[in-house]
C-alpha cells in the first residue's frame, strides 16, 4: 500500500462534456414545503418558467392550507400533494417527483426548489440551458458562502470534500437543494426517502450511476427565515450518507419510517 505522504494526487476532473441535447420541451417543478412565509411569491415566480408545479405540503401548519388552496385554484398548472405529518425533505421531494412522473404529460426534466425563497426562480432558465449538456444540474454557492450560517457552511464544506473523494468527481456544492434532473435519470435512479440526508444519498447514487453533472452559480440567500435543519443530528446523517455503505443508510431510513 502506498503511504499518503508518497501518493501521487492529481486534481479531480469536472464532469466530462457531453453531446448537447435538444432544448427542454416540457419542464416541471417540485417545491417541498413544511412552512414558509413566502410560498405564494416563490410559487408565482416558479410558474413563470415551468409547465407544471407540484407543491408538497409536508405536514404544513393549518394557517398555510388556505394559501396552498389559493395557489392551486389560481394557476391551472399548479397542484398540491398533501402529507399529513411532517416526514422530512427527502420524503417530500420523493413524493413530488413521483407525482410528476406519474402525470399524463411526463416532462423532460424536473427542477426542485425550496419554499423559503433561498432558490431564486428567475434562475430556472439557466438550469434549463445547462441541461443541454447534463442529466443533473446543481446550484453552486461556492462563490457566495459568507451569508451562510457557520454550522451550514461547515456541513457543506466537509460533505462536499468527502463526497468528492467518494465519487472521484468534483462536487462543488453537495448541499444545494436547487437541482434539475432529467426525467429518464430519475426513472433509473429514483430519489430515496429520508430527511436532509436523502439529497446527499441521492447525489451519491446518481454520480455512481454515471450521471453527467453541470453547475449553475446561485446566490446564498438567508433572510432570517426559520431553518428546520438540525445542526448536530442532520449533519451526522448527511455525513453518514456519504461515508457509510449505501445499503446500510437505506436500511436505517427504512427502519425510521416503519
C-alpha positions in Angstrom: 0.0 0.0 0.0 1.3 3.4 -1.0 1.6 5.8 2.0 -0.3 9.0 2.0 2.8 11.1 2.0 4.2 9.5 -1.1 0.9 9.0 -3.0 0.6 10.9 -6.3 -2.5 13.1 -6.1 -4.0 14.8 -9.2 -6.8 17.3 -9.2 -10.2 15.6 -9.7 -11.7 16.5 -13.1 -15.0 18.2 -13.5 -17.7 16.1 -15.3 -16.6 15.5 -18.9 -18.6 17.4 -21.6 -21.4 15.5 -23.2 -23.1 16.0 -26.6 -25.7 18.7 -26.5 -29.3 17.5 -26.1 -32.4 19.2 -27.6 -33.8 22.1 -25.6 -36.3 21.1 -22.9 -39.8 20.8 -24.4 -41.5 20.4 -21.0 -40.3 21.3 -17.5 -41.9 20.7 -14.2 -41.1 22.0 -10.7 -41.4 20.4 -7.3 -41.4 22.6 -4.2 -41.3 20.7 -0.8 -42.9 22.8 1.9 -43.2 22.3 5.6 -43.6 26.0 6.5 -42.9 29.2 4.6 -43.6 32.9 4.8 -43.1 33.5 1.1 -44.6 30.4 -0.6 -47.0 32.3 -2.9 -44.2 34.5 -4.1 -41.9 31.5 -4.8 -44.8 29.6 -6.5 -45.7 32.6 -8.7 -42.0 33.1 -9.7 -41.6 29.4 -10.5 -44.8 29.2 -12.6 -43.4 31.9 -14.9 -40.8 29.4 -16.1 -42.3 25.9 -15.9 -45.2 24.0 -17.4 -46.2 22.2 -14.2 -45.8 22.9 -10.5 -46.3 20.4 -7.7 -46.1 21.7 -4.1 -45.7 19.0 -1.5 -47.4 20.1 1.8 -45.2 18.2 4.2 -47.2 18.5 7.4 -47.9 22.2 6.9 -49.5 24.1 9.7 -53.2 24.9 9.2 -52.5 28.6 8.5 -50.9 27.6 5.2 -53.7 25.5 4.0 -55.7 28.4 2.6 -52.6 29.7 0.9 -52.0 26.3 -0.7 -55.6 26.2 -1.9 -55.3 29.7 -3.4 -52.2 28.7 -5.4 -53.8 25.6 -6.8 -57.0 27.4 -7.7 -55.4 30.4 -9.3 -53.0 28.5 -11.5 -54.2 25.5 -13.6 -50.6 24.3 -13.8 -50.2 24.0 -10.0 -51.4 21.3 -7.7 -50.7 20.2 -4.1 -49.6 16.8 -2.8 -50.6 16.5 0.9 -48.6 14.7 3.5 -50.5 14.7 6.8 -47.5 14.7 9.2 -44.0 16.2 8.6 -41.9 13.4 7.3 -38.8 15.2 6.1 -37.5 16.9 3.0 -36.3 13.7 1.3 -39.8 12.1 1.7 -41.4 15.3 0.4 -39.1 15.6 -2.7 -39.6 11.9 -3.5 -43.4 12.3 -3.2 -43.4 15.3 -5.5 -41.2 13.7 -8.1 -43.3 10.5 -8.1 -46.4 12.6 -8.7 -44.9 14.4 -11.6 -43.5 11.2 -13.3 -46.9 9.6 -12.9 -48.7 12.5 -14.6 -50.3 12.2 -18.1 -47.7 14.6 -19.6 -44.4 13.5 -18.2 -41.9 16.4 -18.5 -38.3 16.2 -19.9 -37.0 17.4 -16.7 -37.9 18.3 -13.1 -36.4 21.1 -11.1 -36.6 21.1 -7.3 -36.7 24.4 -5.3 -37.1 25.2 -1.6 -40.2 27.1 -0.5 -38.4 29.6 1.7 -37.0 31.8 -1.0 -33.4 30.5 -0.9 -33.6 29.4 -4.5 -34.4 32.2 -7.0 -37.0 31.0 -9.5 -35.6 33.5 -12.0 -32.5 31.3 -12.4 -34.6 28.4 -13.7 -33.9 29.3 -17.4 -30.1 29.0 -16.6 -30.7 25.5 -15.2 -32.7 24.5 -18.3 -29.9 25.8 -20.5 -27.3 23.8 -18.6 -29.3 20.7 -19.0 -28.4 20.7 -22.7 -25.1 19.2 -21.6 -26.0 17.3 -18.5 -28.5 15.0 -16.8 -28.3 16.7 -13.5 -27.8 20.4 -12.8 -27.0 21.6 -9.3 -26.8 25.1 -7.8 -23.3 26.3 -6.8 -23.0 28.7 -3.9 -19.2 28.3 -3.6 -18.5 31.9 -4.6 -21.0 33.4 -2.1 -20.6 31.5 1.1 -20.3 34.4 3.5 -24.1 34.8 4.2 -24.4 31.1 5.1 -24.7 30.3 8.9 -21.5 28.8 10.2 -22.9 25.4 11.0 -24.3 25.0 7.5 -21.1 26.3 6.0 -19.2 23.6 7.9 -21.5 20.9 6.8 -21.3 22.0 3.2 -17.5 22.2 3.1 -17.0 18.8 4.8 -19.7 17.0 2.9 -18.6 18.4 -0.5 -15.0 17.4 0.2 -15.9 13.9 1.4 -18.3 13.3 -1.5 -15.7 14.4 -4.0 -13.3 11.7 -2.6 -16.0 9.1 -2.5 -17.3 9.7 -6.0 -13.9 10.7 -7.6 -15.6 13.6 -9.2 -15.6 17.3 -8.1 -18.7 18.1 -6.0 -18.7 21.9 -5.8 -21.8 22.3 -3.6 -23.2 19.0 -2.4 -25.9 20.6 -0.2 -27.6 23.0 -2.6 -31.2 21.8 -3.0 -31.9 23.6 -6.2 -31.4 20.8 -8.7 -32.7 20.0 -12.1 -33.0 16.3 -13.1 -33.6 14.7 -16.5 -36.7 12.6 -16.1 -35.1 9.5 -17.6 -32.4 9.8 -14.9 -35.0 9.8 -12.2 -36.6 6.8 -13.7 -33.3 5.0 -13.5 -32.3 6.3 -10.0 -35.3 7.5 -8.1 -34.9 9.7 -5.0 -34.7 7.9 -1.7 -36.9 8.7 1.3 -35.4 10.5 4.4 -34.8 13.9 5.6 -31.9 16.2 4.6 -29.5 13.3 4.2 -31.7 12.0 1.3 -30.3 14.7 -1.1 -26.7 13.5 -0.4 -27.6 9.8 -0.7 -29.4 10.5 -4.0 -26.5 12.6 -5.4 -24.0 9.8 -4.5 -26.2 7.2 -6.3 -26.7 9.4 -9.3 -23.0 10.1 -9.8 -22.1 6.4 -9.3 -24.8 5.6 -12.0 -22.8 7.8 -14.4 -25.0 10.9 -14.4 -23.4 13.9 -16.1 -23.4 16.8 -13.7 -23.4 20.6 -14.5 -23.3 23.5 -12.1 -25.1 26.9 -12.2 -23.9 29.7 -9.9 -26.6 30.8 -7.4 -26.5 33.3 -4.6 -26.6 32.3 -0.9 -29.8 33.7 0.5 -30.6 33.6 4.2 -33.1 36.3 5.0 -33.9 35.3 8.6 -36.4 32.6 7.8 -36.6 29.7 10.3 -34.4 26.7 9.3 -35.6 23.2 10.0 -32.0 21.9 9.6 -30.8 20.4 13.0 -27.1 21.2 13.1 -25.9 18.1 15.1 -28.4 15.4 14.1 -28.8 16.3 10.4 -25.1 16.9 9.9 -24.4 13.5 11.3 -27.0 12.0 8.9 -25.5 13.8 5.9 -22.0 12.6 6.7 -23.3 9.0 7.2 -24.9 9.2 3.8 -21.5 9.8 2.3 -19.2 7.5 4.2 -21.3 4.5 5.1 -22.4 1.8 2.6 -25.5 3.0 0.8 -27.4 -0.2 1.7 -26.8 0.5 5.4 -28.0 4.0 5.1 -31.2 2.9 3.2 -31.8 0.3 5.9 -31.6 2.9 8.6 -34.0 5.1 6.7 -36.4 2.2 6.3 -36.3 1.5 10.0 -37.2 5.1 10.8 -40.2 5.0 8.5 -41.7 1.8 10.0 
